[in-house]
Amino acid sequence: MKSILLWASLGIALAQQAPPGDIYVSGSGTAENPLRAFINLYQVGTEMTGNPGTDYDPKNNPDFPYPSDIQAQWFRAMAANGNQLTPAQKQQLIPCAAHLNAAIDDMERGHRIAIGQPGNAPAQATAQKLYAAGRGREG
């Protein structure tokens, strides 16, 4: 019930604050709406905990480009426009964003280990522990 109220309040706040159209522009350096940036971060965290390898191509890009862009978007939005959030929004969103960023990190590290050392049982056990930690942080 608490998460339903949080999402409802975010939707109302976005409707009041957000300009029409897409707020996120990759690489633009523009300051995004913190509420939109949080929703994007939440979506990426959910995607990563469901399937950490969706956006990873170790041969062509050693990074997880989309999750990294969304994490950077969150930090830019908070740095530029975090003061637009109410104290209650800050109290709810900032700790949750920290958990989401940690979950994304756990899933990225776990996936790199899982695909980088497929025959190494201890490494695979570490990857599974990282996946479990990431999934535990998401909610």
DOLUM-449805 format. One record per residue (C-alpha): x, y, z; residue in three letters; residue number from 1. Coordinates in Angstrom, 3 decimals. Each point is the difference from the previous one (the first is absolute). Example, Ala and Ser with C-alpha at 12.3 -4.5 7.8 and 13.67 -1.06 7.14 Angstrom:
<atoms>
(atom (12.300, -4.500, 7.800), "ALA", 1);
(atom (1.370, 3.440, -0.660), "SER", 2);
</atoms>
This chain:
<atoms>
(atom (0.000, 0.000, 0.000), "MET", 1);
(atom (2.856, 2.367, 0.847), "LYS", 2);
(atom (1.559, -0.481, -3.465), "SER", 3);
(atom (-3.373, 0.666, -1.674), "ILE", 4);
(atom (-0.253, 3.306, 1.847), "LEU", 5);
(atom (3.582, 0.879, -0.935), "LEU", 6);
(atom (-0.625, -0.698, -3.698), "TRP", 7);
(atom (-3.300, 1.896, 0.074), "ALA", 8);
(atom (1.673, 3.035, 1.568), "SER", 9);
(atom (2.838, -0.195, -2.526), "LEU", 10);
(atom (-2.472, -0.101, -2.871), "GLY", 11);
(atom (-1.881, 3.011, 1.300), "ILE", 12);
(atom (3.225, 1.922, 0.594), "ALA", 13);
(atom (1.283, -0.829, -3.477), "LEU", 14);
(atom (-3.241, 1.112, -1.570), "ALA", 15);
(atom (0.359, 3.319, 1.812), "GLN", 16);
(atom (3.725, 0.573, -0.626), "GLN", 17);
(atom (1.008, -1.760, -3.196), "ALA", 18);
(atom (-0.091, 1.715, -3.367), "PRO", 19);
(atom (-1.684, -1.937, -2.811), "PRO", 20);
(atom (2.195, -2.374, -1.938), "GLY", 21);
(atom (3.013, -2.065, 0.892), "ASP", 22);
(atom (1.954, 1.351, 2.950), "ILE", 23);
(atom (3.015, -2.257, -0.416), "TYR", 24);
(atom (2.405, 0.867, -2.790), "VAL", 25);
(atom (3.063, -2.226, -0.001), "SER", 26);
(atom (3.277, 1.817, 0.183), "GLY", 27);
(atom (-1.600, 3.423, -0.162), "SER", 28);
(atom (1.214, 1.078, 3.415), "GLY", 29);
(atom (-3.376, 1.586, 0.596), "THR", 30);
(atom (-1.389, 0.023, 3.493), "ALA", 31);
(atom (-2.883, -2.418, 0.234), "GLU", 32);
(atom (-2.964, -0.058, 2.303), "ASN", 33);
(atom (1.026, -1.954, 3.125), "PRO", 34);
(atom (-3.304, -1.857, 0.152), "LEU", 35);
(atom (0.311, -1.159, -3.617), "ARG", 36);
(atom (3.633, -0.939, 0.623), "ALA", 37);
(atom (-1.050, -2.066, 3.018), "PHE", 38);
(atom (-2.666, -1.826, -1.981), "ILE", 39);
(atom (2.574, -0.768, -2.702), "ASN", 40);
(atom (2.416, -1.247, 2.678), "LEU", 41);
(atom (-2.712, -2.198, 1.501), "TYR", 42);
(atom (-0.812, -1.473, -3.412), "GLN", 43);
(atom (3.663, -0.764, -0.718), "VAL", 44);
(atom (0.423, -1.551, 3.449), "GLY", 45);
(atom (-2.989, -2.230, -0.649), "THR", 46);
(atom (1.302, -0.970, -3.440), "GLU", 47);
(atom (3.481, -0.740, 1.330), "MET", 48);
(atom (-1.236, -2.162, 2.873), "THR", 49);
(atom (-2.156, -1.918, -2.461), "GLY", 50);
(atom (2.694, -0.479, -2.649), "ASN", 51);
(atom (3.402, 1.568, 0.679), "PRO", 52);
(atom (1.441, -0.806, -3.417), "GLY", 53);
(atom (-2.599, 1.701, -2.170), "THR", 54);
(atom (2.166, 2.976, -0.956), "ASP", 55);
(atom (3.477, -1.467, 0.364), "TYR", 56);
(atom (2.309, -0.714, -2.929), "ASP", 57);
(atom (3.494, -0.675, 1.393), "PRO", 58);
(atom (1.652, -0.075, -3.450), "LYS", 59);
(atom (-1.299, 3.343, -1.247), "ASN", 60);
(atom (-0.694, 1.905, 3.203), "ASN", 61);
(atom (1.451, -0.969, 3.381), "PRO", 62);
(atom (-2.638, 2.070, 1.788), "ASP", 63);
(atom (-3.725, -0.339, 0.540), "PHE", 64);
(atom (-0.809, 3.140, -2.046), "PRO", 65);
(atom (-3.715, 0.451, 0.677), "TYR", 66);
(atom (0.128, -0.614, 3.766), "PRO", 67);
(atom (3.076, 2.219, 0.259), "SER", 68);
(atom (-1.748, 2.791, -1.929), "ASP", 69);
(atom (-3.054, -0.232, 2.240), "ILE", 70);
(atom (2.131, 0.049, 3.152), "GLN", 71);
(atom (1.818, 3.082, -1.320), "ALA", 72);
(atom (-3.375, 1.551, -0.813), "GLN", 73);
(atom (-1.101, -0.461, 3.635), "TRP", 74);
(atom (3.141, 1.670, 1.342), "PHE", 75);
(atom (-0.256, 2.898, -2.484), "ARG", 76);
(atom (-3.673, 0.529, 0.794), "ALA", 77);
(atom (0.606, 0.027, 3.734), "MET", 78);
(atom (2.999, 2.305, -0.289), "ALA", 79);
(atom (-1.851, 2.491, -2.170), "ALA", 80);
(atom (-3.590, -0.298, 1.182), "ASN", 81);
(atom (-0.063, -2.019, 3.219), "GLY", 82);
(atom (-1.113, 3.078, 1.901), "ASN", 83);
(atom (-3.325, -0.202, -1.870), "GLN", 84);
(atom (-0.907, -3.100, 1.989), "LEU", 85);
(atom (-2.015, 0.359, 3.165), "THR", 86);
(atom (1.598, -1.177, 3.252), "PRO", 87);
(atom (-2.324, -3.043, -0.030), "ALA", 88);
(atom (1.034, -0.871, -3.565), "GLN", 89);
(atom (3.675, 0.312, 0.914), "LYS", 90);
(atom (-0.531, -2.195, 3.045), "GLN", 91);
(atom (-1.580, -2.732, -2.164), "GLN", 92);
(atom (1.891, 0.268, -3.274), "LEU", 93);
(atom (3.615, 0.527, 1.025), "ILE", 94);
(atom (0.347, -3.192, 2.097), "PRO", 95);
(atom (-1.931, -1.980, -2.595), "CYS", 96);
(atom (2.254, 1.310, -2.784), "ALA", 97);
(atom (3.051, -1.053, 2.019), "ALA", 98);
(atom (-1.410, -3.537, 0.252), "HIS", 99);
(atom (-0.787, -0.042, -3.719), "LEU", 100);
(atom (3.507, 1.173, -0.913), "ASN", 101);
(atom (1.490, -2.687, 2.264), "ALA", 102);
(atom (-2.280, -2.644, -1.538), "ALA", 103);
(atom (1.069, 1.010, -3.508), "ILE", 104);
(atom (3.658, -0.173, 1.077), "ASP", 105);
(atom (-0.463, -3.464, 1.544), "ASP", 106);
(atom (-1.696, -1.292, -3.134), "MET", 107);
(atom (2.674, 1.456, -2.301), "GLU", 108);
(atom (2.851, -1.505, 2.029), "ARG", 109);
(atom (-1.789, -3.332, 0.296), "GLY", 110);
(atom (-0.632, -0.156, -3.729), "HIS", 111);
(atom (3.606, 0.835, -0.881), "ARG", 112);
(atom (1.213, -2.770, 2.305), "ILE", 113);
(atom (-2.609, -2.486, -1.239), "ALA", 114);
(atom (0.871, 0.400, -3.676), "ILE", 115);
(atom (3.714, 0.674, 0.501), "GLY", 116);
(atom (0.731, -3.135, 2.030), "GLN", 117);
(atom (-2.533, -2.626, -1.106), "PRO", 118);
(atom (2.010, -3.036, 1.150), "GLY", 119);
(atom (1.074, 1.396, 3.355), "ASN", 120);
(atom (-2.361, -1.304, 2.699), "ALA", 121);
(atom (1.104, 2.453, 2.741), "PRO", 122);
(atom (-0.380, 2.920, -2.415), "ALA", 123);
(atom (-3.460, -1.226, -0.987), "GLN", 124);
(atom (-0.938, -0.217, 3.681), "ALA", 125);
(atom (1.147, 3.604, 0.440), "THR", 126);
(atom (-2.074, 1.037, -3.030), "ALA", 127);
(atom (-3.069, -1.681, 1.504), "GLN", 128);
(atom (0.593, 1.788, 3.312), "LYS", 129);
(atom (0.220, 3.332, -1.813), "LEU", 130);
(atom (-3.211, -0.759, -1.913), "TYR", 131);
(atom (-1.760, -0.870, 3.264), "ALA", 132);
(atom (1.279, 3.182, 1.652), "ALA", 133);
(atom (-1.129, 2.108, -2.957), "GLY", 134);
(atom (-3.438, -1.558, -0.058), "ARG", 135);
(atom (-0.288, 0.497, 3.754), "GLY", 136);
(atom (0.704, 3.723, -0.317), "ARG", 137);
(atom (-2.450, 0.670, -2.824), "GLU", 138);
(atom (-3.209, -0.100, 2.032), "GLY", 139);
</atoms>
